[in-house]
């Protein structure tokens, strides 16, 4: 009977174990969990509802959501894709639903549905889960893997590293001659202290365009003002694709925001028309743009050197240009970042050049596999990191089961 040791449970580890055992019941599979609790990241993901995947069903389109891993995941996504994820969970009596923003959650609306599914499958298939078994060292002896924890020594024919973004596990990978791309935060809020947005936490605009000054990086989408600065999908995606650049800048950089997603000339024309059509109305009393809430509009008016009691007719060309600049070319200085501690995502991990993505197997050692966030793969928010876990786990499991 061939033995499989999976280091680190989590989504990728459990998915690998279940699929491998289903494909080959003769495998003896053990999951080594570092702590006393299991599947904690699954539990808190998606605000406790578990954002299982994203409703993008074309492999090439799906890869575009991965700042690191886009090229490498194209082939794997042709093997196990979003639709396969739906079918897999449906077959386990955990139907999924697509929400308006295309994020996918269990119909039960709780991450516990996913956790219960995994734990039931593991129990039914006879997969062993050993808690408080953090791995201290791994070595190879003949064709076997020798794994040491504090409690005991294990021997395995196949070794799967599925421990997520753990420094200790990355150090373990280095002892196996694998290169680790040093981790930096990938999803974070831009820390901005600016009088135009201070105390406006909770205000959002639906379709802003955001650019990192001095780079080619830009993104559009919903933008949220927070206690710390700017966040929301537009910012988070930019933080993911700019993770390395922003780390190199020590998180001090300038951000240009087009709050309306419209070009300068068209917005200027709208303001000029307002000056003609509403000459006696006070400028700061009401936002003429549905996407800009009044409190934010008032800040832009003040920043444009327009007095509180000025009417539209009183505005000079300079005023109109200033206001248009605030709306379409607002410049903000960011200093620092705020990460989501519960759902912390990093850019970094095992160098992708050292992995055979047809099997998720090491190119340096036969029967050594890597799945999930231990690899230098990460995605924007929206269920994409889980899809990477399901795809890698499925292909890894299949590769082990067929040997």
C-alpha positions as CSV (number, residue, x, y, z in Angstrom):
1,X,0.0,0.0,0.0
2,X,1.5,3.3,-1.1
3,X,1.7,6.0,1.6
4,X,0.9,9.7,1.1
5,X,1.8,12.4,3.6
6,X,0.2,15.8,3.1
7,X,1.9,18.6,5.1
8,X,-0.7,21.2,6.1
9,X,-4.4,20.6,5.6
10,X,-6.3,23.6,4.6
11,X,-8.4,23.7,1.4
12,X,-5.7,22.5,-0.9
13,X,-4.6,19.7,1.4
14,X,-8.1,18.3,2.0
15,X,-9.1,18.5,-1.6
16,X,-5.9,16.7,-2.7
17,X,-6.4,13.9,-0.1
18,X,-10.1,13.4,-0.9
19,X,-9.6,13.2,-4.7
20,X,-6.5,11.0,-4.4
21,X,-8.3,8.5,-2.1
22,X,-11.4,8.4,-4.3
23,X,-9.3,7.8,-7.4
24,X,-7.2,5.1,-5.7
25,X,-8.8,3.6,-2.5
26,X,-5.6,1.6,-1.9
27,X,-3.6,4.8,-1.0
28,X,-2.8,5.3,2.7
29,X,-3.2,9.1,3.2
30,X,-2.3,11.1,6.3
31,X,-2.7,14.9,6.7
32,X,-0.4,16.5,9.2
33,X,-1.9,19.6,10.7
34,X,0.3,22.1,12.6
35,X,-2.4,23.3,15.0
36,X,-5.3,21.9,17.0
37,X,-7.9,23.5,14.7
38,X,-8.5,22.6,11.1
39,X,-9.7,24.5,8.1
40,X,-9.6,27.8,9.9
41,X,-8.8,29.9,6.7
42,X,-11.8,28.3,5.0
43,X,-14.0,29.1,8.1
44,X,-13.2,32.9,8.0
45,X,-13.0,33.3,4.2
46,X,-15.6,35.4,2.4
47,X,-16.8,36.9,5.7
48,X,-17.6,33.5,7.1
49,X,-19.5,32.3,4.0
50,X,-16.5,30.9,2.0
51,X,-16.1,32.4,-1.4
52,X,-15.5,29.0,-3.1
53,X,-14.7,30.3,-6.6
54,X,-15.7,32.9,-9.2
55,X,-18.2,32.5,-12.1
56,X,-15.6,32.8,-14.9
57,X,-15.8,29.8,-17.1
58,X,-13.1,30.4,-19.7
59,X,-9.6,29.3,-18.8
60,X,-7.8,32.1,-20.5
61,X,-10.1,34.7,-19.0
62,X,-9.7,33.2,-15.6
63,X,-5.9,33.3,-15.7
64,X,-6.0,37.1,-16.0
65,X,-7.1,37.4,-12.4
66,X,-3.7,36.0,-11.2
67,X,-0.8,38.5,-11.0
68,X,1.5,35.6,-10.4
69,X,0.6,32.3,-12.0
70,X,-1.3,33.5,-15.1
71,X,0.9,31.6,-17.6
72,X,1.3,28.5,-15.5
73,X,-2.4,28.0,-14.7
74,X,-3.7,28.0,-18.2
75,X,-3.0,24.3,-18.8
76,X,-4.2,23.2,-15.4
77,X,-7.5,25.2,-15.8
78,X,-8.2,23.1,-19.0
79,X,-8.1,20.0,-16.7
80,X,-10.1,21.3,-13.7
81,X,-12.0,24.5,-14.0
82,X,-14.8,26.5,-12.4
83,X,-17.5,24.3,-13.8
84,X,-15.8,21.2,-12.4
85,X,-15.7,22.9,-9.0
86,X,-19.5,23.4,-9.2
87,X,-20.0,19.8,-10.2
88,X,-17.6,18.4,-7.5
89,X,-19.4,20.2,-4.6
90,X,-22.8,19.4,-6.1
91,X,-21.9,15.7,-6.1
92,X,-21.1,16.1,-2.4
93,X,-24.6,17.6,-1.7
94,X,-23.1,21.1,-1.3
95,X,-24.8,23.2,-4.1
96,X,-23.2,26.5,-5.0
97,X,-24.7,29.8,-6.0
98,X,-23.5,32.7,-8.1
99,X,-24.0,36.2,-6.6
100,X,-24.4,39.5,-8.6
101,X,-20.7,40.3,-8.6
102,X,-20.0,36.7,-9.9
103,X,-18.5,35.5,-6.6
104,X,-19.6,31.9,-5.8
105,X,-20.7,30.8,-2.3
106,X,-22.4,27.6,-0.9
107,X,-26.2,27.9,-1.1
108,X,-26.1,27.3,2.7
109,X,-24.4,30.7,2.9
110,X,-21.9,29.5,5.5
111,X,-18.3,28.2,5.3
112,X,-19.3,25.5,7.7
113,X,-21.0,23.7,4.7
114,X,-17.6,23.4,3.1
115,X,-15.8,22.4,6.3
116,X,-18.5,19.7,7.1
117,X,-18.2,18.4,3.5
118,X,-14.4,18.0,3.8
119,X,-14.5,16.4,7.3
120,X,-17.3,14.0,6.3
121,X,-15.4,12.9,3.2
122,X,-12.1,12.5,5.1
123,X,-13.9,10.4,7.8
124,X,-15.8,8.2,5.2
125,X,-12.7,7.6,3.2
126,X,-10.5,6.7,6.1
127,X,-8.0,9.6,5.6
128,X,-6.1,10.2,8.8
129,X,-5.8,13.8,10.1
130,X,-3.2,14.3,12.8
131,X,-3.4,17.6,14.7
132,X,-0.5,19.3,16.5
133,X,1.9,17.7,14.1
134,X,4.0,20.6,12.8
135,X,6.7,19.2,10.5
136,X,10.3,19.9,11.6
137,X,12.3,18.3,8.8
138,X,11.9,16.3,5.6
139,X,14.5,14.2,3.9
140,X,14.8,11.5,1.2
141,X,16.0,8.0,1.9
142,X,16.2,5.8,-1.2
143,X,12.7,6.2,-2.8
144,X,11.0,7.2,0.4
145,X,10.3,10.5,2.1
146,X,11.1,10.8,5.8
147,X,9.1,13.3,7.7
148,X,9.8,14.3,11.3
149,X,7.3,16.0,13.6
150,X,7.8,16.5,17.4
151,X,5.7,13.4,18.0
152,X,7.1,10.9,15.6
153,X,8.7,10.0,12.3
154,X,6.7,9.2,9.2
155,X,7.7,7.4,6.0
156,X,5.9,8.1,2.7
157,X,6.0,7.3,-1.0
158,X,4.5,10.6,-1.9
159,X,4.9,14.0,-0.2
160,X,2.5,16.9,-0.8
161,X,3.3,20.3,0.6
162,X,0.0,22.2,1.1
163,X,0.8,24.4,4.0
164,X,-0.1,27.8,2.5
165,X,2.0,30.8,3.0
166,X,4.0,29.7,6.0
167,X,7.6,30.9,6.6
168,X,8.5,27.7,8.4
169,X,7.3,25.5,5.5
170,X,9.0,27.7,2.9
171,X,12.3,27.2,4.9
172,X,11.5,23.5,4.8
173,X,11.2,23.8,1.0
174,X,14.7,25.5,0.9
175,X,16.2,22.4,2.5
176,X,14.8,20.4,-0.5
177,X,16.8,22.7,-2.8
178,X,13.7,24.7,-3.9
179,X,14.0,28.5,-4.5
180,X,11.6,30.7,-2.5
181,X,10.5,34.0,-3.9
182,X,10.5,36.2,-0.8
183,X,6.9,37.0,0.2
184,X,5.4,40.5,0.2
185,X,1.8,41.4,0.9
186,X,-0.5,41.2,-2.1
187,X,-4.0,42.5,-1.1
188,X,-4.1,45.6,0.9
189,X,-5.7,49.0,1.4
190,X,-3.7,52.1,0.4
191,X,-3.0,54.1,3.5
192,X,-3.8,57.8,2.6
193,X,-4.1,60.7,5.0
194,X,-5.7,63.5,3.0
195,X,-8.3,66.1,4.0
196,X,-10.4,65.3,0.9
197,X,-11.3,61.9,2.2
198,X,-10.7,62.0,6.0
199,X,-13.7,61.0,8.1
200,X,-15.5,59.8,5.0
201,X,-15.1,56.1,5.8
202,X,-17.8,54.0,4.1
203,X,-18.4,56.2,1.1
204,X,-18.0,54.3,-2.2
205,X,-18.1,55.2,-5.9
206,X,-19.1,52.5,-8.4
207,X,-16.7,52.9,-11.3
208,X,-13.4,54.8,-10.5
209,X,-10.2,54.5,-12.5
210,X,-7.0,54.3,-10.4
211,X,-3.4,54.6,-11.6
212,X,-0.1,54.2,-9.9
213,X,1.9,57.2,-10.9
214,X,5.2,56.4,-12.6
215,X,4.1,52.9,-13.6
216,X,1.9,51.3,-16.3
217,X,-0.4,49.9,-13.6
218,X,-4.0,51.0,-13.6
219,X,-7.4,49.5,-12.8
220,X,-11.0,50.4,-12.7
221,X,-14.0,49.3,-10.6
222,X,-15.7,50.1,-7.3
223,X,-13.7,52.3,-4.9
224,X,-14.2,52.5,-1.2
225,X,-13.0,55.2,1.3
226,X,-12.0,53.6,4.6
227,X,-10.7,54.8,7.9
228,X,-7.1,54.1,6.6
229,X,-7.5,55.5,3.1
230,X,-8.7,53.9,-0.2
231,X,-9.8,50.3,-0.7
232,X,-12.5,48.3,-2.6
233,X,-12.0,46.1,-5.7
234,X,-10.3,48.8,-7.8
235,X,-7.6,49.3,-5.1
236,X,-7.2,45.6,-4.1
237,X,-6.6,44.4,-7.7
238,X,-4.1,47.2,-8.2
239,X,-2.3,46.2,-4.9
240,X,-2.1,42.6,-6.1
241,X,-0.7,43.4,-9.5
242,X,1.6,46.0,-8.1
243,X,2.7,44.0,-5.0
244,X,6.4,43.8,-6.0
245,X,6.6,47.4,-7.3
246,X,4.9,48.8,-4.2
247,X,7.2,46.7,-1.8
248,X,10.2,48.1,-3.7
249,X,8.9,51.6,-3.1
250,X,8.5,50.8,0.6
251,X,4.8,51.6,0.2
252,X,5.3,55.3,-0.5
253,X,3.8,56.2,-3.8
254,X,1.3,58.5,-5.6
255,X,-2.1,57.4,-6.8
256,X,-4.2,59.2,-9.4
257,X,-7.9,58.7,-9.1
258,X,-10.6,59.4,-11.7
259,X,-13.7,59.2,-9.5
260,X,-16.1,59.2,-12.4
261,X,-14.3,57.0,-15.0
262,X,-14.9,59.8,-17.5
263,X,-12.4,61.8,-19.5
264,X,-11.4,65.3,-18.5
265,X,-13.0,67.1,-21.5
266,X,-16.5,65.5,-21.1
267,X,-16.6,66.3,-17.3
268,X,-15.5,69.9,-18.0
269,X,-18.2,70.2,-20.5
270,X,-20.8,69.0,-18.0
271,X,-19.6,71.5,-15.4
272,X,-19.7,74.3,-18.0
273,X,-23.3,73.4,-18.9
274,X,-24.2,73.5,-15.2
275,X,-22.8,77.0,-15.0
276,X,-25.2,78.0,-17.8
277,X,-28.3,76.0,-16.7
278,X,-28.1,76.5,-12.9
279,X,-26.3,79.9,-12.5
280,X,-28.0,80.8,-9.2
281,X,-27.6,77.5,-7.5
282,X,-25.0,77.1,-4.8
283,X,-22.2,74.8,-6.1
284,X,-21.5,72.8,-2.9
285,X,-25.1,72.0,-1.9
286,X,-25.7,69.1,-4.3
287,X,-23.5,66.8,-6.3
288,X,-24.5,66.9,-10.0
289,X,-23.0,63.4,-10.5
290,X,-25.1,60.5,-9.2
291,X,-21.9,58.5,-8.5
292,X,-20.4,61.2,-6.2
293,X,-22.1,61.4,-2.8
294,X,-22.7,64.9,-1.5
295,X,-20.1,64.8,1.4
296,X,-17.4,63.8,-1.1
297,X,-18.5,66.4,-3.6
298,X,-18.2,69.1,-0.9
299,X,-14.6,68.1,-0.3
300,X,-13.8,68.4,-4.0
301,X,-15.5,71.8,-4.2
302,X,-13.4,73.0,-1.3
303,X,-10.2,71.6,-2.7
304,X,-10.9,73.5,-6.0
305,X,-10.7,76.8,-4.1
306,X,-14.4,77.4,-4.5
307,X,-16.0,79.1,-1.5
308,X,-18.9,77.6,0.4
309,X,-21.5,80.1,-0.7
310,X,-20.4,80.5,-4.3
311,X,-23.0,79.9,-7.1
312,X,-22.3,78.2,-10.4
313,X,-22.4,81.6,-12.2
314,X,-19.5,82.8,-10.0
315,X,-17.1,80.1,-11.1
316,X,-14.2,81.2,-13.2
317,X,-12.6,78.9,-15.8
318,X,-9.8,78.2,-13.3
319,X,-12.5,77.0,-10.8
320,X,-14.0,74.7,-13.4
321,X,-10.6,73.3,-14.4
322,X,-9.7,72.8,-10.7
323,X,-12.9,70.9,-10.1
324,X,-12.6,68.8,-13.2
325,X,-9.0,67.9,-12.1
326,X,-10.3,66.8,-8.6
327,X,-12.9,64.6,-10.3
328,X,-10.8,63.0,-13.0
329,X,-7.1,63.4,-12.0
330,X,-7.1,63.6,-8.2
331,X,-3.6,63.0,-6.9
332,X,-3.2,61.2,-3.5
333,X,0.0,60.3,-1.6
334,X,0.0,56.9,-0.1
335,X,2.3,56.0,2.8
336,X,2.0,52.4,4.1
337,X,-0.6,49.7,3.7
338,X,-3.2,47.9,5.8
339,X,-3.6,44.2,5.1
340,X,-6.5,42.0,5.9
341,X,-5.1,39.9,8.8
342,X,-7.8,37.3,8.6
343,X,-7.5,36.7,4.9
344,X,-3.9,37.6,4.4
345,X,-2.6,36.9,0.9
346,X,1.1,37.1,-0.1
347,X,2.9,37.3,-3.4
348,X,5.8,34.8,-2.9
349,X,6.5,31.1,-2.4
350,X,8.1,28.3,-4.3
351,X,9.5,29.5,-7.7
352,X,7.1,28.4,-10.4
353,X,10.0,27.6,-12.8
354,X,10.7,24.6,-10.5
355,X,7.3,23.0,-10.8
356,X,5.8,20.7,-13.5
357,X,2.3,22.1,-13.8
358,X,1.0,19.0,-15.7
359,X,1.3,17.2,-12.3
360,X,2.0,20.0,-9.7
361,X,5.2,18.0,-9.1
362,X,8.6,19.3,-8.3
363,X,11.1,19.2,-11.2
364,X,13.9,18.6,-8.7
365,X,12.4,15.6,-6.8
366,X,10.2,12.8,-8.0
367,X,7.0,12.3,-5.9
368,X,7.2,15.7,-4.2
369,X,4.2,17.9,-4.9
370,X,3.1,21.5,-4.1
371,X,-0.4,22.8,-4.1
372,X,-2.1,26.0,-3.0
373,X,-0.5,29.2,-1.7
374,X,2.8,27.5,-0.8
375,X,3.5,28.3,-4.5
376,X,4.3,31.7,-5.9
377,X,0.7,32.0,-7.1
378,X,-1.8,34.5,-5.9
379,X,-4.9,36.2,-7.2
380,X,-7.2,39.2,-6.7
381,X,-10.1,38.9,-4.2
382,X,-13.2,37.1,-5.4
383,X,-12.7,33.3,-5.0
384,X,-9.7,32.9,-7.3
385,X,-7.2,31.7,-4.7
386,X,-9.6,28.9,-3.8
387,X,-9.9,27.9,-7.5
388,X,-6.2,27.6,-7.6
389,X,-6.3,25.3,-4.6
390,X,-9.1,23.1,-6.2
391,X,-7.3,22.9,-9.5
392,X,-3.9,22.1,-8.1
393,X,-5.3,19.6,-5.6
394,X,-7.3,17.8,-8.3
395,X,-4.3,17.5,-10.7
396,X,-1.9,16.5,-7.9
397,X,-4.3,13.9,-6.6
398,X,-4.8,12.4,-10.1
399,X,-1.0,12.3,-10.6
400,X,-0.5,10.4,-7.3
401,X,-3.5,8.0,-7.8
402,X,-2.3,6.9,-11.3
403,X,1.2,5.9,-10.2
